[in-house]
Amino acid sequence: MSMTSPPSARRLLLVVDAPSLLHRNHHARAHTRMIDRAGRPAWALHGMLRQILDSIDAFAPDAVLFGLDDRTASVRRDAYPDYKAGRAEKDPLLVEQLERAGAMLDALGLATVTPPGLEADDVNASGAAWAGRNGWDCVVITSDRDAFALISSHTKVLRLINGGINGSPLLNPARLYAMYGVPASRYLEFAALRGDASDNLPGVSGIGEKTAAALLDQVGPMEGVWSDICDNHGQKVTEVLDAWAADTGVRRIAPRVVRALSAPGARERYDFNLRMMSCREDLDLRLTPDIPGTPGLLPLDIDRVTRVVGFLGVEATTAVAQRVLSTNPASTVS
């Protein structure tokens, strides 16, 4: 599948979940033990950079924004001390590269945002919202499915899996629906029902992924579902799901769904997950696309690119970076 778009009047913002890419590349490339010219570990940084160069080459964005996690504080952990509990301790060599990533990207002239107390997920959401307000398109690059909640008519998500940039799915509303059976506008509610084991957020008991998708697709949004459960004993939910089962021949699920949503604590669990999973859309990204030289705008200064990427000590990567990062975006080509 070709990801390159023809020249368009709409500009494109590429939003990169830097910690996600660094984690993937650390685990995939640690065996190389690659170091930079100062003798520091660099395999995760180099792997992330190569994937970003591939992405810029494919999408020809006008601006590139990197989200980073605040590693010193967490609003979500303050609200829920067990947030992401159970994850393995990070390799110190990965931590070192996570801490150096922002400086490397800033030195290149790319834009980075480390929101106080928040995560790269919040930068992803704010980037997608900024693009929508400003008439841009947006592509979010991540390996985390939390970003699926951002998919819309103007925002796509490139979810990195094994196979790199060219082997990863580029998800729009239609492809997301084909994967999960849930409209993009309802994905956040879907996730809150299902829960997220990687963040240590249990879902609503008795509501699995397929049931959640059917409920939201046939009955949703959840505000109306909860109102029917509370005020009408789930009569509308039952009617709609029973009609759907009769029309499609699937097994009847309405009694189980109503019972699960009526159980003590079900609404509280859903509301809590929704609060924890909702991302900020109003961060100041400091994007000023009409001011030349603003961090994040392409093309970049070739001397800076040569100096910063060259410090990694891989001539082939430096050559690719010089070509890709100093080329005008597709929207500026007549």
MIMI-412531 format. One record per residue (C-alpha): x, y, z; residue in three letters. Coordinates in Angstrom, 2 decimals, m for minus. Example, Ala and Ser with C-alpha at 12.3 -4.5 7.8 and 13.67 -1.06 7.14 Angstrom:
PT         x         y         z   res
PT     12.30     m4.50      7.80   ALA
PT     13.67     m1.06      7.14   SER
//
This chain:
PT         x         y         z   res
PT      0.00      0.00      0.00   MET
PT      1.38      3.39     m1.00   SER
PT      1.19      6.00      1.75   MET
PT      2.43      8.91     m0.34   THR
PT     m0.25     11.52     m1.02   SER
PT     m0.44     13.69     m4.14   PRO
PT      0.23     17.42     m3.77   PRO
PT     m2.65     19.01     m1.86   SER
PT     m3.66     22.41     m0.57   ALA
PT     m4.20     20.84      2.87   ARG
PT     m1.04     20.73      4.89   ARG
PT     m0.02     17.71      6.94   LEU
PT      1.14     17.45     10.54   LEU
PT      3.02     14.31     11.52   LEU
PT      2.71     13.61     15.26   VAL
PT      5.16     11.07     16.64   VAL
PT      4.78      9.15     19.90   ASP
PT      8.50      9.19     20.65   ALA
PT      8.49      6.95     23.78   PRO
PT      6.48      4.31     21.93   SER
PT      8.97      4.21     19.06   LEU
PT     11.96      4.23     21.39   LEU
PT     10.59      1.29     23.39   HIS
PT      9.97     m0.76     20.24   ARG
PT     13.39      0.00     18.80   ASN
PT     15.15     m0.69     22.07   HIS
PT     13.77     m4.20     22.22   HIS
PT     14.23     m4.82     18.51   ALA
PT     17.78     m3.48     18.24   ARG
PT     19.40     m3.95     21.66   ALA
PT     21.39     m6.88     20.29   HIS
PT     23.32     m4.46     18.03   THR
PT     24.78     m2.58     21.04   ARG
PT     25.19      0.40     18.74   MET
PT     26.90      3.45     20.26   ILE
PT     27.27      7.05     19.11   ASP
PT     30.53      8.94     18.66   ARG
PT     30.63      9.67     22.40   ALA
PT     30.35      5.95     23.23   GLY
PT     26.78      6.18     24.55   ARG
PT     24.06      3.62     23.70   PRO
PT     22.21      4.77     20.59   ALA
PT     20.36      1.80     19.08   TRP
PT     16.88      2.95     20.16   ALA
PT     17.54      6.55     19.07   LEU
PT     18.91      5.42     15.73   HIS
PT     16.01      3.02     15.14   GLY
PT     13.45      5.71     15.97   MET
PT     15.18      8.17     13.65   LEU
PT     15.23      5.72     10.76   ARG
PT     11.51      5.08     11.18   GLN
PT     10.81      8.81     11.27   ILE
PT     12.87      9.35      8.12   LEU
PT     10.89      6.58      6.41   ASP
PT      7.66      8.22      7.54   SER
PT      8.64     11.69      6.35   ILE
PT      9.75     10.20      3.05   ASP
PT      6.37      8.47      2.67   ALA
PT      4.03     11.21      3.86   PHE
PT      5.96     14.42      3.00   ALA
PT      4.56     16.35      5.99   PRO
PT      4.80     20.10      6.42   ASP
PT      5.60     19.84     10.13   ALA
PT      6.67     17.12     12.55   VAL
PT      5.83     17.17     16.26   LEU
PT      7.19     14.73     18.85   PHE
PT      5.40     13.97     22.08   GLY
PT      7.45     12.94     25.12   LEU
PT      6.40     11.73     28.57   ASP
PT      7.05     13.74     31.70   ASP
PT      9.23     11.22     33.50   ARG
PT      9.21     13.17     36.79   THR
PT      5.49     13.47     37.53   ALA
PT      2.16     11.93     36.52   SER
PT     m1.30     13.40     36.99   VAL
PT     m2.83     10.01     36.20   ARG
PT     m0.65      8.16     38.70   ARG
PT     m1.52     10.74     41.36   ASP
PT     m5.19      9.96     40.74   ALA
PT     m4.61      6.20     40.56   TYR
PT     m1.37      4.97     42.17   PRO
PT     m1.73      1.59     40.42   ASP
PT     m1.74      3.21     36.97   TYR
PT      0.49      1.08     34.70   LYS
PT      1.45     m1.05     37.71   ALA
PT      2.81     m4.44     36.76   GLY
PT      4.92     m3.24     33.84   ARG
PT      8.48     m4.48     33.87   ALA
PT     11.17     m2.11     35.12   GLU
PT     12.76     m0.21     32.25   LYS
PT     16.26     m1.16     31.15   ASP
PT     18.61      1.64     32.33   PRO
PT     20.09      1.78     28.83   LEU
PT     16.62      2.49     27.45   LEU
PT     16.02      5.14     30.12   VAL
PT     19.24      6.88     29.11   GLU
PT     18.10      7.05     25.49   GLN
PT     14.61      8.21     26.48   LEU
PT     16.19     11.06     28.41   GLU
PT     18.41     12.09     25.47   ARG
PT     15.72     11.89     22.79   ALA
PT     14.30     15.37     23.30   GLY
PT     17.70     17.04     23.08   ALA
PT     18.54     15.21     19.85   MET
PT     15.24     16.12     18.22   LEU
PT     15.46     19.74     19.37   ASP
PT     19.00     19.97     18.00   ALA
PT     17.74     18.83     14.62   LEU
PT     15.17     21.63     14.60   GLY
PT     12.15     19.39     15.09   LEU
PT      9.39     20.25     17.57   ALA
PT      9.11     18.42     20.89   THR
PT      6.58     18.80     23.70   VAL
PT      6.98     17.31     27.18   THR
PT      3.75     18.29     28.96   PRO
PT      4.13     18.67     32.75   PRO
PT      2.57     15.71     34.54   GLY
PT      1.28     14.24     31.28   LEU
PT      2.28     11.86     28.49   GLU
PT      3.00     11.65     24.80   ALA
PT     m0.63     10.49     24.41   ASP
PT     m1.74     13.99     25.40   ASP
PT      0.54     15.52     22.78   VAL
PT     m0.92     13.14     20.18   ASN
PT     m4.44     14.27     21.06   ALA
PT     m3.53     17.96     21.11   SER
PT     m1.75     17.61     17.77   GLY
PT     m4.80     16.00     16.15   ALA
PT     m7.06     18.70     17.63   ALA
PT     m4.70     21.46     16.43   TRP
PT     m4.76     20.03     12.91   ALA
PT     m8.55     19.94     12.92   GLY
PT     m8.84     23.54     14.09   ARG
PT     m6.33     24.78     11.53   ASN
PT     m7.56     22.91      8.46   GLY
PT     m4.61     20.50      8.34   TRP
PT     m4.55     16.75      8.00   ASP
PT     m2.77     14.72     10.66   CYS
PT     m1.02     11.37     10.88   VAL
PT     m0.15     10.01     14.33   VAL
PT      2.67      7.46     14.46   ILE
PT      2.63      5.12     17.45   THR
PT      2.56      1.47     18.44   SER
PT     m0.10      2.22     21.08   ASP
PT     m3.74      1.60     20.25   ARG
PT     m4.82      4.39     22.63   ASP
PT     m4.34      6.71     19.65   ALA
PT     m7.22      5.02     17.81   PHE
PT     m9.54      7.38     19.69   ALA
PT     m8.05     10.22     17.60   LEU
PT     m9.02      8.76     14.21   ILE
PT    m11.34     11.02     12.25   SER
PT    m11.94     12.44      8.78   SER
PT     m8.72     14.46      9.11   HIS
PT     m6.59     12.20     11.35   THR
PT     m5.14      8.79     10.57   LYS
PT     m3.02      6.57     12.79   VAL
PT     m0.02      4.62     11.56   LEU
PT      0.27      1.84     14.13   ARG
PT      3.78      0.48     14.09   LEU
PT      3.97     m3.28     14.24   ILE
PT      6.56     m5.79     13.08   ASN
PT      7.55     m4.86      9.56   GLY
PT      8.31     m1.20     10.17   GLY
PT      6.71      1.77      8.47   ILE
PT      5.90      0.09      5.18   ASN
PT      4.52     m3.03      6.85   GLY
PT      2.28     m1.23      9.36   SER
PT     m1.42     m0.42      8.95   PRO
PT     m2.52      3.15      8.27   LEU
PT     m5.89      3.37      9.99   LEU
PT     m8.78      5.64      9.00   ASN
PT    m12.39      5.41     10.26   PRO
PT    m13.33      2.70      7.75   ALA
PT    m10.33      0.49      8.56   ARG
PT    m10.84      0.94     12.29   LEU
PT    m14.46     m0.14     11.92   TYR
PT    m13.37     m3.17      9.90   ALA
PT    m10.94     m4.15     12.67   MET
PT    m13.13     m3.63     15.74   TYR
PT    m16.70     m3.11     14.52   GLY
PT    m16.91      0.21     16.35   VAL
PT    m17.18      3.72     14.87   PRO
PT    m14.08      5.87     15.37   ALA
PT    m16.12      8.45     17.28   SER
PT    m17.01      5.77     19.85   ARG
PT    m13.56      4.20     20.25   TYR
PT    m12.79      5.93     23.56   LEU
PT    m16.06      4.64     25.04   GLU
PT    m15.22      1.20     23.64   PHE
PT    m11.84      1.27     25.38   ALA
PT    m13.39      2.41     28.67   ALA
PT    m15.81     m0.55     28.57   LEU
PT    m13.14     m3.04     27.56   ARG
PT    m10.41     m1.74     29.85   GLY
PT     m6.67     m1.74     29.19   ASP
PT     m4.50     m4.36     30.86   ALA
PT     m1.28     m2.57     29.86   SER
PT     m2.35      0.47     31.92   ASP
PT     m3.77     m1.74     34.69   ASN
PT     m7.31     m0.52     34.02   LEU
PT     m9.84     m3.38     34.29   PRO
PT    m12.90     m3.15     32.06   GLY
PT    m16.56     m3.39     33.03   VAL
PT    m17.06     m6.94     34.25   SER
PT    m19.00     m9.06     31.78   GLY
PT    m18.43     m6.72     28.82   ILE
PT    m15.76     m8.06     26.48   GLY
PT    m14.37     m6.49     23.34   GLU
PT    m16.93     m7.93     20.92   LYS
PT    m19.85     m7.15     23.19   THR
PT    m18.66     m3.60     23.73   ALA
PT    m18.34     m3.06     19.98   ALA
PT    m21.83     m4.43     19.30   ALA
PT    m23.35     m2.28     22.04   LEU
PT    m21.75      0.93     20.76   LEU
PT    m22.39      0.19     17.11   ASP
PT    m26.03     m0.76     17.57   GLN
PT    m27.12      1.30     20.59   VAL
PT    m24.44      3.86     21.53   GLY
PT    m23.40      6.45     22.56   PRO
PT    m22.91      5.36     26.15   MET
PT    m24.56      8.43     27.67   GLU
PT    m27.86      7.22     26.25   GLY
PT    m27.12      3.61     27.19   VAL
PT    m26.47      4.51     30.83   TRP
PT    m29.61      6.67     30.91   SER
PT    m31.68      3.72     29.64   ASP
PT    m30.08      1.35     32.15   ILE
PT    m30.72      3.76     35.02   CYS
PT    m34.16      5.09     34.12   ASP
PT    m35.74      2.34     32.06   ASN
PT    m34.12     m0.90     33.27   HIS
PT    m32.37     m1.23     29.89   GLY
PT    m35.56     m1.61     27.86   GLN
PT    m34.27      0.28     24.81   LYS
PT    m30.91     m1.51     24.96   VAL
PT    m32.75     m4.83     25.05   THR
PT    m35.04     m3.93     22.16   GLU
PT    m32.23     m2.75     19.88   VAL
PT    m29.88     m5.64     20.64   LEU
PT    m32.68     m8.21     20.30   ASP
PT    m33.69     m6.76     16.93   ALA
PT    m30.05     m6.86     15.81   TRP
PT    m29.73    m10.50     16.92   ALA
PT    m32.92    m11.43     15.07   ALA
PT    m31.80     m9.67     11.89   ASP
PT    m28.28    m11.12     11.84   THR
PT    m28.78    m14.51     13.45   GLY
PT    m26.15    m13.88     16.13   VAL
PT    m26.61    m15.13     19.65   ARG
PT    m28.86    m12.96     21.86   ARG
PT    m26.71    m10.88     24.20   ILE
PT    m29.15     m8.30     25.55   ALA
PT    m29.90     m9.94     28.94   PRO
PT    m26.19    m10.38     29.69   ARG
PT    m25.37     m6.80     28.64   VAL
PT    m28.13     m5.26     30.74   VAL
PT    m27.17     m7.41     33.72   ARG
PT    m23.49     m6.43     33.43   ALA
PT    m24.20     m2.72     33.08   LEU
PT    m26.69     m2.80     35.96   SER
PT    m24.24     m4.45     38.36   ALA
PT    m22.95     m2.43     41.31   PRO
PT    m19.83     m0.48     40.37   GLY
PT    m20.22     m0.91     36.59   ALA
PT    m20.95      2.76     35.89   ARG
PT    m18.22      3.86     38.28   GLU
PT    m15.67      1.61     36.58   ARG
PT    m16.62      2.95     33.14   TYR
PT    m16.51      6.59     34.24   ASP
PT    m13.14      6.10     35.94   PHE
PT    m11.64      4.47     32.85   ASN
PT    m13.02      7.24     30.67   LEU
PT    m11.35      9.88     32.86   ARG
PT     m8.03      8.04     32.90   MET
PT     m8.05      7.36     29.15   MET
PT     m9.20     10.81     28.02   SER
PT     m6.32     12.92     26.73   CYS
PT     m5.75     16.65     26.79   ARG
PT     m6.53     18.37     23.51   GLU
PT     m5.58     21.91     24.54   ASP
PT     m1.83     21.76     25.12   LEU
PT      0.21     24.67     23.80   ASP
PT      2.20     23.01     21.03   LEU
PT      4.00     26.22     20.03   ARG
PT      3.31     25.48     16.37   LEU
PT      3.48     28.66     14.29   THR
PT      3.51     27.41     10.69   PRO
PT      3.46     30.90      9.16   ASP
PT      6.75     31.88     10.78   ILE
PT      9.77     30.48      8.87   PRO
PT     12.29     28.67     11.02   GLY
PT      9.75     27.61     13.64   THR
PT     10.81     24.27     15.21   PRO
PT      9.10     21.36     13.52   GLY
PT      8.63     22.97     10.12   LEU
PT     10.19     21.23      7.14   LEU
PT     12.60     21.49      5.43   PRO
PT     15.32     21.62      8.10   LEU
PT     18.73     23.24      7.93   ASP
PT     21.01     20.73      6.23   ILE
PT     24.06     21.70      8.30   ASP
PT     22.18     20.97     11.54   ARG
PT     20.95     17.68     10.11   VAL
PT     24.47     16.68      9.08   THR
PT     25.95     17.56     12.46   ARG
PT     23.27     15.95     14.68   VAL
PT     22.58     12.79     12.69   VAL
PT     26.27     12.41     11.88   GLY
PT     26.99     12.13     15.61   PHE
PT     25.23      8.75     15.58   LEU
PT     28.05      7.53     13.36   GLY
PT     26.02      5.85     10.61   VAL
PT     26.89      7.40      7.24   GLU
PT     23.94      5.81      5.43   ALA
PT     21.47      7.30      7.92   THR
PT     23.11     10.72      7.63   THR
PT     22.75     10.60      3.86   ALA
PT     19.06      9.66      4.10   VAL
PT     18.44     12.39      6.68   ALA
PT     20.09     15.02      4.47   GLN
PT     17.83     14.08      1.56   ARG
PT     14.59     13.63      3.48   VAL
PT     14.77     16.44      6.02   LEU
PT     15.97     19.13      3.62   SER
PT     13.29     18.46      0.97   THR
PT     10.28     20.74      0.59   ASN
PT      6.92     19.18      1.68   PRO
PT      4.54     17.92     m0.97   ALA
PT      1.99     20.67     m0.28   SER
PT      4.52     23.31     m1.37   THR
PT      5.25     21.62     m4.68   VAL
PT      3.22     23.06     m7.54   SER
//
